[in-house]
Amino acid sequence: MYDLLAENRRRCLWCFKELDKGNIVETFFQNDCLCQECRRKMEYKNINIKLDKLDIEALYPYKDEGRRMLLQYKEYMDEALYPLFLKKNEKYLRKKYKDYILVPIPSSIEALEKRGFNHVEKMFSLMDKEYDELLENTGMYQQKSLSVTEREERHIQLKKYKIVKRRKYLLVDDLITTGNTMLQGYESLKRFGEVKGLCVFYNVRWNKKDNP
């Protein structure tokens, strides 16, 4: 019987080109779900962002093809695309943050209901690490529909009646723009242990900032 799933696994998740057709690197050495051309278009360039005492690693600039990929996955609910964001870096990230518990930055109620799945948890599931949903988003609406003042209000908080152990925590999110939500998550968790941040994409303006 023809194995359709196996055939799909041999194709790039973005352009659907056969991954192992005439390309020795993709056939034998590349642990990826994107072809080399599509991966290059994402323009991997990790940077370190410092917000107060929170260190954040961010992987891809939010522009061009990478931006289109995230929008297709997140806004058009193309859940099947979830592996493409961290597949290339999963081993590196798993090793670097091996002692950390993943804490996702929660989406708004509106976004979760519309999307039908938790896009951040799905993305970071490739790290195969322990999750703890310690935080909640008390805002009803997505950030893009809010004013600047409303965005700065505190809406990422520790869940009520949640027992938090003293551990190492890694705040994870799909995109860092102003850094406001990451800071709110940090403020909620910092008294419980070491906290770091990891984002898949970053606003290109962070490149122009003085980040170590």
C-alpha positions as CSV (number, residue, x, y, z in Angstrom):
1,M,0.0,0.0,0.0
2,Y,1.3,3.5,-0.9
3,D,2.4,5.3,2.3
4,L,1.1,8.8,1.9
5,L,2.4,9.9,5.3
6,A,5.9,8.6,4.5
7,E,5.8,10.5,1.2
8,N,4.8,13.8,3.0
9,R,7.6,13.4,5.5
10,R,10.1,13.4,2.5
11,R,8.8,16.8,1.3
12,C,9.5,20.3,2.5
13,L,6.7,21.5,4.8
14,W,6.7,24.9,3.1
15,C,7.4,24.5,-0.6
16,F,6.6,20.7,-0.8
17,K,9.8,20.0,-2.7
18,E,11.1,16.4,-2.3
19,L,13.8,16.7,0.4
20,D,15.9,13.7,-0.8
21,K,15.7,14.3,-4.5
22,G,19.2,14.8,-5.9
23,N,20.6,16.5,-2.7
24,I,23.0,14.4,-0.7
25,V,23.0,16.9,2.3
26,E,19.2,16.8,2.6
27,T,19.2,13.0,2.2
28,F,21.8,11.9,4.7
29,F,22.8,14.8,6.9
30,Q,20.1,17.4,7.4
31,N,17.8,16.8,10.3
32,D,15.1,19.2,9.0
33,C,11.6,19.4,7.7
34,L,12.4,22.3,5.4
35,C,14.6,22.2,2.3
36,Q,17.8,24.1,2.4
37,E,16.4,26.9,0.3
38,C,13.4,27.5,2.5
39,R,15.5,27.3,5.7
40,R,17.9,29.9,4.3
41,K,14.9,32.2,3.6
42,M,14.1,32.2,7.3
43,E,17.5,33.8,7.9
44,Y,18.5,32.2,11.1
45,K,20.3,34.8,13.2
46,N,20.0,34.3,17.0
47,I,20.4,37.3,19.2
48,N,20.5,37.9,23.0
49,I,18.0,40.4,24.4
50,K,18.4,41.9,27.9
51,L,15.2,43.1,29.6
52,D,15.8,44.2,33.2
53,K,17.4,41.1,34.6
54,L,15.9,38.7,32.1
55,D,18.1,37.2,29.4
56,I,16.2,36.2,26.2
57,E,17.4,34.2,23.3
58,A,15.6,34.9,20.0
59,L,16.3,32.9,16.8
60,Y,14.8,34.4,13.7
61,P,14.1,38.0,12.5
62,Y,10.4,38.5,12.0
63,K,10.4,39.4,8.3
64,D,9.9,38.2,4.8
65,E,9.6,34.4,4.5
66,G,9.8,33.7,8.3
67,R,7.0,36.2,8.9
68,R,4.8,34.5,6.3
69,M,5.5,31.1,7.8
70,L,4.4,32.3,11.3
71,L,1.3,34.0,10.0
72,Q,0.3,30.9,8.0
73,Y,0.7,28.8,11.1
74,K,-0.7,31.1,13.7
75,E,-3.3,33.3,12.0
76,Y,-4.5,30.8,9.4
77,M,-4.4,27.9,11.8
78,D,-2.1,25.7,9.7
79,E,-1.3,23.5,12.6
80,A,0.7,21.0,10.5
81,L,3.5,23.6,10.2
82,Y,4.5,23.5,13.9
83,P,7.7,21.4,13.4
84,L,9.4,23.9,11.0
85,F,10.2,26.5,13.6
86,L,12.5,24.6,15.9
87,K,13.3,21.4,14.0
88,K,16.7,22.6,12.9
89,N,17.7,23.7,16.4
90,E,15.9,21.2,18.6
91,K,19.1,19.3,19.7
92,Y,20.9,22.5,20.5
93,L,18.0,24.0,22.5
94,R,17.3,20.8,24.3
95,K,20.9,20.6,25.5
96,K,21.3,24.3,26.3
97,Y,18.1,24.4,28.4
98,K,18.2,20.8,29.7
99,D,17.6,21.9,33.4
100,Y,14.7,24.2,32.7
101,I,11.0,23.8,32.9
102,L,9.2,25.4,29.9
103,V,6.6,28.0,30.8
104,P,4.6,29.3,27.8
105,I,3.5,32.8,27.6
106,P,-0.3,32.3,27.4
107,S,-2.5,33.7,24.5
108,S,-5.6,35.7,25.0
109,I,-8.9,33.9,25.4
110,E,-10.0,35.3,22.1
111,A,-7.0,34.0,20.3
112,L,-7.2,30.5,21.8
113,E,-10.9,30.2,20.9
114,K,-10.3,31.3,17.3
115,R,-7.2,29.2,16.8
116,G,-8.4,26.0,18.4
117,F,-4.9,24.9,19.5
118,N,-2.2,26.4,21.7
119,H,0.3,27.4,19.0
120,V,3.2,28.2,21.5
121,E,3.0,24.8,23.2
122,K,2.8,23.1,19.9
123,M,5.9,24.8,18.6
124,F,8.0,24.1,21.6
125,S,6.9,20.5,21.9
126,L,9.9,19.5,19.8
127,M,12.1,20.3,22.7
128,D,10.5,17.3,24.4
129,K,10.7,18.9,27.8
130,E,8.5,19.3,30.9
131,Y,5.9,22.0,30.6
132,D,4.1,23.9,33.4
133,E,1.3,26.2,32.6
134,L,2.0,28.5,35.5
135,L,0.8,31.7,33.9
136,E,-2.6,33.0,32.7
137,N,-3.6,35.8,30.3
138,T,-6.3,37.9,32.0
139,G,-6.8,40.0,28.9
140,M,-9.8,39.1,26.7
141,Y,-8.4,40.4,23.4
142,Q,-5.3,39.9,21.3
143,Q,-2.5,42.5,21.7
144,K,-2.8,43.8,18.1
145,S,-6.4,45.0,18.9
146,L,-5.3,47.0,22.0
147,S,-4.0,50.5,22.4
148,V,-0.4,51.1,23.5
149,T,-1.6,51.9,27.1
150,E,-3.7,48.8,27.2
151,R,-0.8,46.6,26.0
152,E,1.4,48.0,28.9
153,E,-1.2,47.0,31.5
154,R,-0.3,43.8,33.4
155,H,-2.3,40.9,32.0
156,I,0.2,38.0,32.2
157,Q,0.0,36.7,35.8
158,L,0.6,33.7,37.9
159,K,-2.5,31.4,38.0
160,K,-4.4,31.7,41.2
161,Y,-3.9,28.8,43.7
162,K,-1.1,27.5,41.6
163,I,1.7,25.8,43.6
164,V,5.1,26.8,42.3
165,K,8.2,25.0,43.2
166,R,11.6,26.6,43.2
167,R,13.1,25.6,39.9
168,K,14.7,26.9,36.7
169,Y,12.1,28.3,34.4
170,L,12.3,29.1,30.6
171,L,9.6,31.5,29.4
172,V,8.8,30.6,25.8
173,D,6.9,32.5,23.1
174,D,6.6,32.7,19.3
175,L,7.5,36.4,18.9
176,I,9.0,39.2,20.9
177,T,8.0,42.7,19.9
178,T,8.1,45.2,22.8
179,G,9.1,42.6,25.3
180,N,6.2,43.6,27.6
181,T,4.6,40.1,28.0
182,M,8.0,38.5,28.6
183,L,8.7,41.0,31.3
184,Q,5.3,40.4,32.9
185,G,6.0,36.6,32.9
186,Y,9.4,37.2,34.5
187,E,8.0,39.4,37.2
188,S,5.5,36.7,38.1
189,L,8.2,33.9,38.3
190,K,11.4,35.5,39.4
191,R,10.9,34.9,43.1
192,F,10.6,31.1,42.5
193,G,14.1,30.7,40.9
194,E,16.2,31.4,37.9
195,V,14.2,32.6,34.8
196,K,15.3,32.9,31.2
197,G,13.5,33.5,28.0
198,L,13.4,31.9,24.5
199,C,11.5,33.3,21.5
200,V,11.4,31.9,18.0
201,F,11.1,35.3,16.2
202,Y,12.1,38.8,17.2
203,N,11.1,42.2,15.8
204,V,13.9,43.4,13.6
205,R,14.2,46.6,15.7
206,W,15.9,44.5,18.4
207,N,18.9,44.3,16.0
208,K,19.4,48.0,16.3
209,K,19.3,47.9,20.1
210,D,22.4,47.5,22.2
211,N,22.0,43.9,23.2
212,P,25.0,41.9,24.5
